[in-house]
Amino acid sequence: MRMYVMLAILSLLLSAAVCFGKEERVKVSDLPAAVQATVKEQSKGATVRGFSKEQEHGKRIYEVEMTVNGHGRDVSMDAEGKVVEVEEEVEIGSIPEAARSAIEKGAEGGKILKVEALSSGSSSPDAYEAQVRKAGKRSEVRVAPDGSPKPED
């Protein structure tokens, strides 16, 4: 009996850990006013696909998913509407040679599905991230512009 109680508690703790940090889809009306203003500014000329919110490093983060000129662009903001990250889909041939080589090496034996330039709101990317499929499994390769590994913050 004690074993079943311990397993039940462990199961609840694991469930809570999985739910923490999980993205939750929301409507524009659920966004704080400051976030709505930033979304309006950032989405000029774009098609908005949706909104989400999640908890990251103890902070509430909101994201708007858009399509701009046929490619994906996601903008993450804090509750005050400050842009904290921009993920913009790019062609692998358009990124610096060192980053491209590192991504291709990390994807060796697999297929590069998508490449995104990641920036903290500035115009030049802080990192590049590629979604890769190898042996039927998806993974990511994340590198700095100079090709060095770039772990998530």
C-alpha positions as CSV (number, residue, x, y, z in Angstrom):
1,M,0.0,0.0,0.0
2,R,2.8,2.4,0.9
3,M,4.3,1.8,-2.5
4,Y,1.1,2.8,-4.3
5,V,0.9,6.0,-2.3
6,M,4.5,6.9,-3.2
7,L,3.8,6.1,-6.9
8,A,0.7,8.3,-6.8
9,I,2.6,11.2,-5.3
10,L,5.5,10.8,-7.8
11,S,3.0,10.7,-10.6
12,L,1.4,13.9,-9.5
13,L,4.7,15.6,-9.1
14,L,5.8,14.6,-12.6
15,S,2.5,15.8,-14.0
16,A,2.9,19.2,-12.4
17,A,6.5,19.4,-13.8
18,V,5.3,18.6,-17.3
19,C,2.5,21.2,-17.1
20,F,4.9,23.9,-15.7
21,G,6.3,26.0,-18.6
22,K,3.8,24.6,-21.1
23,E,2.5,27.0,-23.7
24,E,-1.2,27.8,-23.4
25,R,-3.1,29.2,-26.4
26,V,-4.9,32.5,-25.7
27,K,-7.0,35.0,-27.5
28,V,-5.9,38.6,-28.2
29,S,-8.4,39.8,-25.6
30,D,-6.6,37.8,-22.9
31,L,-3.3,39.7,-23.5
32,P,-2.4,42.7,-21.2
33,A,-2.9,46.1,-22.9
34,A,0.9,46.7,-23.2
35,V,1.3,43.3,-24.9
36,Q,-1.6,44.1,-27.3
37,A,0.1,47.4,-28.2
38,T,3.4,45.6,-29.0
39,V,1.6,43.0,-31.0
40,K,-0.1,45.7,-33.1
41,E,3.3,47.3,-33.7
42,Q,5.2,44.1,-34.5
43,S,2.5,42.6,-36.7
44,K,2.2,45.4,-39.3
45,G,2.1,43.8,-42.7
46,A,1.9,40.2,-41.2
47,T,-0.8,37.6,-40.9
48,V,-1.3,36.7,-37.2
49,R,-1.7,33.0,-36.7
50,G,-2.2,33.0,-33.0
51,F,-1.2,33.8,-29.4
52,S,0.2,31.9,-26.5
53,K,1.5,32.4,-23.0
54,E,3.8,30.5,-20.8
55,Q,5.9,30.7,-17.7
56,E,9.7,30.9,-18.4
57,H,12.3,31.3,-15.7
58,G,9.6,32.6,-13.3
59,K,8.3,35.2,-15.7
60,R,5.1,35.3,-17.8
61,I,6.0,35.4,-21.5
62,Y,3.5,36.1,-24.3
63,E,4.1,35.1,-27.9
64,V,2.5,36.1,-31.2
65,E,2.9,33.8,-34.1
66,M,2.9,35.4,-37.6
67,T,3.5,34.9,-41.2
68,V,5.5,37.7,-43.0
69,N,6.2,37.5,-46.7
70,G,5.6,33.7,-46.7
71,H,7.8,32.8,-43.7
72,G,7.2,32.4,-40.0
73,R,8.0,35.1,-37.4
74,D,7.3,34.7,-33.7
75,V,7.7,37.5,-31.2
76,S,7.9,36.9,-27.5
77,M,7.2,39.7,-25.0
78,D,7.1,40.1,-21.2
79,A,4.0,41.3,-19.5
80,E,5.0,44.9,-20.0
81,G,5.1,44.4,-23.8
82,K,8.9,44.5,-24.0
83,V,10.2,42.2,-26.8
84,V,12.4,39.5,-25.3
85,E,13.0,37.4,-28.4
86,V,12.2,37.3,-32.1
87,E,12.4,34.0,-34.0
88,E,12.4,34.5,-37.8
89,E,12.5,31.7,-40.3
90,V,15.4,32.2,-42.8
91,E,17.0,30.2,-45.6
92,I,20.0,28.3,-44.5
93,G,22.0,29.9,-47.4
94,S,21.4,33.4,-45.9
95,I,23.1,32.8,-42.6
96,P,26.9,33.2,-41.8
97,E,29.1,30.4,-43.2
98,A,30.3,29.4,-39.8
99,A,26.8,29.0,-38.4
100,R,25.7,27.2,-41.6
101,S,28.6,24.7,-41.4
102,A,27.9,24.0,-37.7
103,I,24.2,23.3,-38.4
104,E,25.0,21.1,-41.3
105,K,27.5,19.1,-39.3
106,G,25.0,18.8,-36.4
107,A,22.3,17.6,-38.9
108,E,24.6,15.1,-40.6
109,G,22.7,12.0,-41.5
110,G,19.4,13.8,-41.1
111,K,17.3,16.5,-42.8
112,I,17.2,20.2,-41.9
113,L,13.5,21.1,-41.7
114,K,13.6,24.7,-40.8
115,V,16.2,27.4,-39.7
116,E,15.4,30.4,-37.6
117,A,17.4,33.4,-36.7
118,L,17.0,34.3,-33.0
119,S,17.4,37.8,-31.7
120,S,16.6,39.6,-28.5
121,G,14.8,42.3,-30.4
122,S,17.9,43.8,-32.1
123,S,18.4,43.6,-35.8
124,S,21.3,41.1,-35.8
125,P,20.7,37.5,-34.7
126,D,22.2,36.2,-31.4
127,A,21.8,32.6,-32.5
128,Y,20.5,30.3,-35.2
129,E,18.3,27.3,-34.5
130,A,17.6,24.5,-36.9
131,Q,14.9,21.8,-36.6
132,V,16.3,18.5,-37.7
133,R,14.8,15.1,-38.4
134,K,17.2,12.1,-38.0
135,A,16.0,8.5,-37.9
136,G,12.4,9.6,-37.6
137,K,13.1,11.8,-34.5
138,R,13.1,15.6,-34.3
139,S,15.8,17.6,-32.6
140,E,17.3,21.0,-32.7
141,V,20.8,22.3,-33.4
142,R,21.4,25.8,-31.9
143,V,24.6,27.8,-32.7
144,A,26.0,31.3,-32.4
145,P,26.7,33.3,-35.5
146,D,30.4,32.2,-35.2
147,G,29.3,28.5,-35.3
148,S,29.9,27.8,-31.6
149,P,27.3,25.8,-29.7
150,K,24.7,28.1,-28.2
151,P,22.6,26.5,-25.4
152,E,19.2,27.9,-24.6
153,D,19.3,30.7,-22.0
